[in-house]
C-alpha cells in the first residue's frame, strides 16, 4: 500500500537583516567662517529680541520720546549754528614760547620775598618815571610789600604759561600765580610786558596795587 507524499513547508520570505544599533551619520565639520556666521546670527537675534522688549516697555512713552528727540535735534542744530566753526574763520596757531627775561625773574623773586629793591630795579626807566609821576616810589613799593607780608600773604608758586615776542622787539609773559592768605588759596593771572632790553614796562595783575594807581 503506497503512502501519500509528504507536504513540503514553504520557506519564509527573506528580509534584509537590520542591525540592532542605530546608525548616526557623522556631522559635517564647520570651519571658522561658519562658526563666525553662526555667532553673528545669534548676536543679531539677541539684539533684535532686546529691541523688541525695549520697544514694548517704551511704548507708553512713545510720544514723549518723539517730542524730546525733536527738541534735542533743534537745540543741537541751533548750537552748531551759533558756536560751530564758520567758513573763513582764522585757524588757531600756537605761538612758540620764549623764556622769561632776567628782569622778569628778578621781579617775581622780589615779589615773593617782599624785596622792593629787586622789583624796582627790574623796571625800565620809563616805567619808573611813570610810577614816580603817579606818586609811587621805591619806598612806596616797599611799604606795600611790608603790608602784604604782615597780612600773611604768601606767594607759593609761579606757573609760567609762556612768553611771546612783540613786533617792537619787546616781549610779553604770562603767569598764573598761586597765593595764599591764612587758610585761603587762589590763583590769579599775571601779565608782564618788557621792552627790547628785557626791562618791565607794564604789569597787569589783581595783586599789583601800583598798577591800580596809574
C-alpha positions as a printed Julia matrix, in Angstrom:
214×3 Matrix{Float64}:
  0.0     0.0    0.0
  1.6     3.27  -1.05
  1.98    6.3    1.35
  0.96    9.81   0.3
  3.82   12.16  -0.48
  4.87   14.43   2.47
  3.82   18.03   2.19
  6.71   20.48   1.95
  6.6    23.55   4.24
  7.03   26.8    2.25
 10.22   28.76   3.07
  9.65   32.04   4.91
 10.21   35.23   2.88
 13.65   36.74   3.2
 14.0    40.3    4.62
 17.15   42.39   4.98
 18.6    41.92   8.41
 18.78   45.21  10.33
 21.41   45.97  12.91
 20.07   46.4   16.45
 22.23   49.54  16.85
 21.08   52.82  15.25
 23.29   54.44  12.64
 24.32   58.05  13.1
 25.82   59.99  10.25
 28.95   61.93  11.08
 28.12   65.68  11.42
 29.72   67.98   8.93
 32.68   69.88  10.31
 32.16   73.64  10.33
 35.12   75.86   9.63
 36.0    79.17  11.35
 33.93   81.14   8.83
 30.85   79.06   9.57
 31.28   79.39  13.33
 31.65   83.15  12.97
 28.47   83.31  10.84
 26.56   81.32  13.47
 27.82   83.61  16.23
 26.79   86.71  14.31
 23.32   85.28  13.67
 22.95   84.51  17.37
 24.02   88.01  18.36
 21.68   89.54  15.81
 18.77   87.54  17.2
 19.63   88.65  20.74
 19.84   92.3   19.67
 16.52   92.14  17.81
 14.88   90.44  20.77
 16.25   93.09  23.12
 14.97   95.85  20.84
 11.52   94.27  20.82
 11.46   94.14  24.62
 12.71   97.71  24.86
 10.09   98.9   22.37
  7.35   97.23  24.38
  8.5    98.87  27.62
  8.8   102.33  25.99
  5.54  102.15  24.07
  3.58  104.18  26.68
  6.19  106.97  26.4
  6.47  107.0   22.63
  5.0   110.49  22.17
  7.21  111.97  24.89
 10.32  110.4   23.38
  9.49  111.71  19.93
  8.98  115.25  21.24
 12.22  115.08  23.23
 14.14  113.84  20.2
 12.8   116.66  18.04
 13.66  119.28  20.67
 17.19  117.93  21.12
 17.71  117.93  17.37
 16.6   121.57  17.11
 18.82  122.6   20.06
 21.82  120.79  18.57
 21.31  122.41  15.18
 20.98  125.9   16.72
 24.09  125.32  18.88
 26.06  124.31  15.81
 24.91  127.44  14.01
 25.93  129.67  16.92
 29.18  128.09  18.09
 30.24  125.83  15.26
 33.21  126.69  13.01
 32.41  129.34  10.47
 33.85  129.28   6.95
 36.66  131.74   6.59
 37.48  131.89  10.32
 41.23  132.2   11.0
 42.78  128.98  12.21
 44.24  128.71  15.71
 48.02  128.6   15.82
 50.07  128.23  18.97
 52.86  130.76  19.25
 56.33  129.48  20.07
 57.07  130.31  23.69
 60.21  132.19  24.75
 61.92  132.03  28.15
 61.33  134.92  30.58
 63.78  137.8   30.68
 66.13  138.05  33.7
 64.4   141.25  34.87
 61.08  139.42  34.95
 62.58  136.67  37.12
 64.05  139.29  39.44
 60.66  140.95  39.8
 59.0   137.65  40.66
 61.68  136.87  43.23
 61.34  140.34  44.73
 57.57  139.93  44.92
 57.92  136.59  46.63
 60.5   137.81  49.17
 58.87  141.27  49.6
 62.05  142.94  48.37
 61.31  146.31  46.74
 64.91  146.71  45.5
 64.62  143.66  43.22
 61.23  144.76  41.96
 62.2   148.39  41.36
 65.44  147.51  39.57
 63.54  145.25  37.18
 61.51  148.23  35.92
 62.59  150.17  32.86
 63.49  153.84  33.24
 60.26  154.89  31.56
 58.21  152.68  33.87
 59.98  154.0   36.96
 59.24  157.54  35.8
 55.58  156.71  35.25
 55.39  155.26  38.76
 57.04  158.29  40.27
 54.67  160.62  38.45
 51.79  158.62  39.93
 53.25  159.03  43.43
 54.64  155.51  43.72
 58.32  155.38  44.58
 60.59  152.53  45.68
 59.73  153.39  49.29
 56.04  153.12  48.49
 56.64  149.77  46.85
 58.49  148.51  49.93
 55.72  149.8   52.2
 53.1   147.9   50.24
 55.26  144.76  50.28
 55.54  145.03  54.05
 51.77  145.33  54.36
 51.32  142.14  52.31
 53.9   140.35  54.45
 52.26  141.44  57.71
 48.88  140.31  56.42
 50.27  136.81  55.91
 50.12  136.85  52.13
 52.34  134.14  50.65
 53.4   133.76  47.01
 53.52  129.97  46.81
 54.27  129.31  43.17
 54.55  130.95  39.76
 53.25  128.78  36.94
 54.81  130.04  33.72
 52.3   129.78  30.89
 54.54  131.17  28.18
 56.03  134.23  26.54
 55.76  135.72  23.07
 57.85  138.3   21.22
 56.23  141.58  20.19
 56.56  143.44  16.92
 58.55  146.29  18.51
 61.22  143.89  19.81
 59.74  143.64  23.28
 58.09  140.63  24.85
 55.06  139.63  26.88
 54.97  136.96  29.59
 52.0   135.15  31.12
 51.9   133.62  34.6
 49.38  132.04  36.94
 50.35  132.99  40.48
 49.28  130.78  43.37
 48.88  132.83  46.53
 47.54  132.01  49.96
 46.27  134.14  52.8
 45.85  132.25  56.04
 43.69  129.23  55.08
 42.56  130.56  51.71
 44.25  129.8   48.39
 43.75  131.3   44.98
 45.32  131.56  41.53
 45.5   134.97  39.9
 46.73  135.97  36.44
 49.89  138.0   35.92
 50.88  139.57  32.6
 54.24  141.32  32.29
 55.36  143.33  29.28
 59.04  144.06  28.72
 60.92  146.35  26.32
 63.59  145.13  23.87
 66.16  145.36  26.7
 64.12  142.95  28.82
 63.09  145.58  31.37
 59.49  145.68  32.58
 57.29  148.41  31.11
 53.86  147.2   32.28
 52.3   144.79  34.78
 48.69  143.59  34.78
 47.55  141.66  37.83
 44.93  141.96  40.58
 47.8   141.83  43.09
 49.71  144.72  41.6
 48.44  147.66  43.59
 50.82  150.08  41.95
 49.24  149.43  38.56
 45.89  150.46  40.0
 47.3   153.83  40.97
 48.34  154.58  37.37
